Amino acid sequence: METTCGKIFDATQFVTSSDTSWFLGCGGCGEARKCLHDGKPVVVKRLTHKNESESRLQRELKIHSRIQNSPHVVKLYGLVKWLGFTALVLEYVSRGNFLDILTNEKKYKILPWGVRLNILCNIADALIHLHENCGNREFIHGDVKSENVLITEDFSGKLSDFGATNTRKRAETNYDSMGVKRTTQRTSLYTAPELLKDSNQDRTVEIDVYR
């Protein structure tokens, strides 16, 4: 069975481990775990609040279905029923998030500035894609931070976690309703001041490049 963004997977085809290194983290609405599917590493992200997981899931699926065509956006492969919850099956990015790499000097040597600049350029490319290259809609990520930047084996950057993403129609295009409910989810430390002052402020692409 296919979704608008990938297929429905069978949970029995996934292999995981109780090793803590396979547990990739948890947030306010879910947790992520490394699994193997046909020998290939993937991430299974399950949303753990039953009263809202289905609506959040549909929301993320609709967003992912429109933003996939960028090498610097984490890919969504599909869905799987996992431990009683519907979960997202996502691309596994081997080196983890940018914050861990910057702060874990025991595991990683200090990154050269050229490598850091390249990662920032990759994320800038991802934001250009979200803001300008997704048809007649703008996608506002809404939570750009180092924890949501994943690093590949060759130290390229990929933007992840679209739970705080909002979308709006371009002013010059015809009406296009995606049925994506507006969210006020954010990380306060990285939030533009106008949104801290008024959480109902209209989201624009500018909030993704505020620093």
C-alpha positions as CSV (number, residue, x, y, z in Angstrom):
1,M,0.0,0.0,0.0
2,E,1.4,3.4,-1.0
3,T,1.0,6.7,0.8
4,T,1.5,10.2,-0.8
5,C,5.1,9.9,0.5
6,G,6.3,6.3,0.3
7,K,4.7,3.0,1.3
8,I,3.3,1.2,4.3
9,F,5.9,-1.2,5.7
10,D,5.5,-4.4,7.6
11,A,7.0,-4.1,11.1
12,T,8.2,-7.8,11.0
13,Q,10.6,-6.7,8.3
14,F,12.5,-4.4,10.7
15,V,15.3,-5.4,13.0
16,T,16.4,-3.3,15.9
17,S,18.6,-3.7,19.0
18,S,18.3,-3.0,22.7
19,D,21.8,-1.4,22.5
20,T,21.5,2.2,23.6
21,S,23.3,3.4,20.5
22,W,20.3,2.4,18.5
23,F,18.0,4.7,20.5
24,L,18.5,8.1,18.8
25,G,16.5,10.3,21.1
26,C,13.1,11.5,22.1
27,G,11.2,14.8,22.0
28,G,8.0,16.3,23.3
29,C,5.9,14.2,20.9
30,G,7.8,11.1,20.0
31,E,11.0,9.0,19.9
32,A,13.4,7.8,17.2
33,R,15.2,4.5,16.9
34,K,17.6,3.1,14.4
35,C,16.4,-0.1,12.6
36,L,17.5,-2.3,9.7
37,H,15.2,-2.9,6.8
38,D,16.5,-5.3,4.2
39,G,19.9,-4.7,5.8
40,K,19.7,-1.0,5.2
41,P,19.7,1.4,8.3
42,V,16.6,3.6,8.6
43,V,15.0,5.6,11.4
44,V,11.6,4.7,12.9
45,K,10.1,7.7,14.6
46,R,6.9,7.0,16.5
47,L,4.6,9.7,17.9
48,T,3.7,8.7,21.4
49,H,0.7,10.8,22.3
50,K,-2.3,8.7,21.1
51,N,-4.7,11.6,21.4
52,E,-2.8,13.7,18.8
53,S,-0.4,11.3,17.1
54,E,-2.7,10.6,14.1
55,S,-3.3,14.3,13.3
56,R,0.4,15.1,13.7
57,L,1.3,12.1,11.5
58,Q,-1.0,13.2,8.7
59,R,0.3,16.7,9.0
60,E,4.0,15.6,8.6
61,L,3.0,13.3,5.7
62,K,1.4,16.1,3.8
63,I,4.4,18.4,4.4
64,H,7.0,15.7,3.4
65,S,5.0,14.9,0.3
66,R,5.8,18.4,-1.0
67,I,9.4,19.0,0.2
68,Q,11.2,15.8,-0.8
69,N,13.1,17.0,-3.8
70,S,16.2,18.3,-2.1
71,P,19.4,16.4,-1.2
72,H,19.6,18.5,2.0
73,V,16.2,17.5,3.4
74,V,15.9,14.2,5.3
75,K,13.8,11.8,3.2
76,L,10.6,10.1,4.4
77,Y,10.2,6.5,3.0
78,G,6.8,5.7,4.4
79,L,4.9,4.4,7.5
80,V,5.0,1.4,9.8
81,K,2.8,0.2,12.7
82,W,5.3,0.1,15.5
83,L,4.6,-0.9,19.2
84,G,0.9,0.1,18.8
85,F,1.6,3.4,17.2
86,T,1.9,4.5,13.6
87,A,5.5,5.6,12.9
88,L,7.4,7.4,10.2
89,V,10.2,5.6,8.4
90,L,12.9,8.1,7.7
91,E,16.3,8.2,6.1
92,Y,19.1,7.3,8.6
93,V,21.9,9.9,8.7
94,S,25.0,8.3,10.1
95,R,26.8,11.0,12.1
96,G,23.8,12.2,14.1
97,N,23.0,15.9,14.8
98,F,25.3,18.9,14.4
99,L,25.1,19.9,18.0
100,D,26.5,16.5,19.2
101,I,29.4,16.8,16.7
102,L,30.2,20.4,17.8
103,T,30.2,19.6,21.5
104,N,31.5,16.0,21.7
105,E,35.3,16.6,21.4
106,K,36.1,13.1,22.7
107,K,34.3,11.5,19.7
108,Y,35.0,14.1,17.1
109,K,37.9,16.3,16.4
110,I,37.2,20.0,16.2
111,L,35.6,20.6,12.8
112,P,37.5,22.8,10.4
113,W,35.7,26.0,9.6
114,G,35.5,25.1,5.9
115,V,33.5,21.9,6.8
116,R,31.2,24.0,9.1
117,L,30.7,26.6,6.4
118,N,29.8,23.8,3.9
119,I,27.2,22.4,6.3
120,L,25.7,25.8,6.8
121,C,25.5,26.3,3.0
122,N,23.7,22.9,2.8
123,I,21.1,24.0,5.3
124,A,20.7,27.4,3.5
125,D,20.1,25.4,0.3
126,A,17.4,23.3,2.1
127,L,15.7,26.5,3.3
128,I,15.8,28.0,-0.2
129,H,14.1,24.8,-1.3
130,L,11.4,25.1,1.4
131,H,10.8,28.8,0.8
132,E,11.0,29.1,-2.9
133,N,11.0,25.7,-4.8
134,C,8.0,23.8,-3.6
135,G,5.4,24.8,-6.1
136,N,2.9,27.4,-5.1
137,R,3.5,27.2,-1.4
138,E,6.1,28.4,1.0
139,F,7.2,26.1,3.8
140,I,8.4,27.7,7.0
141,H,10.5,25.1,9.0
142,G,10.0,27.0,12.3
143,D,12.6,25.2,14.4
144,V,16.0,25.6,12.7
145,K,18.6,24.6,15.2
146,S,21.7,22.5,15.4
147,E,19.8,19.5,16.8
148,N,17.6,19.5,13.7
149,V,20.6,19.4,11.3
150,L,21.8,15.9,10.7
151,I,25.3,15.2,9.3
152,T,26.1,12.5,6.7
153,E,29.2,10.3,6.5
154,D,30.9,12.9,4.2
155,F,29.9,15.8,6.5
156,S,27.1,17.2,4.4
157,G,24.1,18.7,6.3
158,K,20.4,17.6,6.1
159,L,17.5,19.5,7.6
160,S,15.2,17.3,9.7
161,D,12.2,17.4,12.0
162,F,9.2,19.1,10.4
163,G,6.9,19.0,13.4
164,A,7.0,22.8,13.7
165,T,6.7,23.5,10.0
166,N,3.9,25.9,8.7
167,T,2.9,26.5,5.2
168,R,1.4,29.4,3.3
169,K,0.3,30.1,-0.2
170,R,2.5,32.4,-2.3
171,A,0.8,35.7,-2.9
172,E,1.2,35.5,-6.7
173,T,-0.3,32.0,-7.1
174,N,-3.8,30.5,-7.2
175,Y,-5.4,29.1,-4.1
176,D,-4.1,25.7,-3.0
177,S,-5.3,24.2,0.2
178,M,-3.1,21.4,1.7
179,G,-5.3,21.1,4.8
180,V,-2.3,21.5,7.0
181,K,-3.3,22.8,10.4
182,R,-1.3,25.7,11.7
183,T,1.1,25.0,14.6
184,T,2.7,27.2,17.2
185,Q,5.3,24.6,18.2
186,R,8.8,26.0,18.5
187,T,12.0,26.1,20.5
188,S,12.0,29.4,22.4
189,L,15.8,29.9,22.4
190,Y,15.8,29.9,18.5
191,T,12.5,31.8,18.0
192,A,12.3,35.2,16.4
193,P,11.4,37.9,19.0
194,E,8.1,38.8,17.4
195,L,6.9,35.3,17.9
196,L,8.0,35.2,21.5
197,K,5.9,38.4,22.0
198,D,2.9,37.0,20.2
199,S,2.6,33.3,19.4
200,N,-0.3,34.0,17.1
201,Q,1.9,36.2,14.8
202,D,1.7,35.1,11.2
203,R,4.6,32.8,10.3
204,T,6.8,34.0,7.4
205,V,10.0,32.7,5.8
206,E,11.9,35.4,7.6
207,I,11.6,33.6,11.0
208,D,13.7,30.7,9.6
209,V,16.7,33.1,8.9
210,Y,16.4,35.1,12.1
211,R,19.6,35.0,14.3
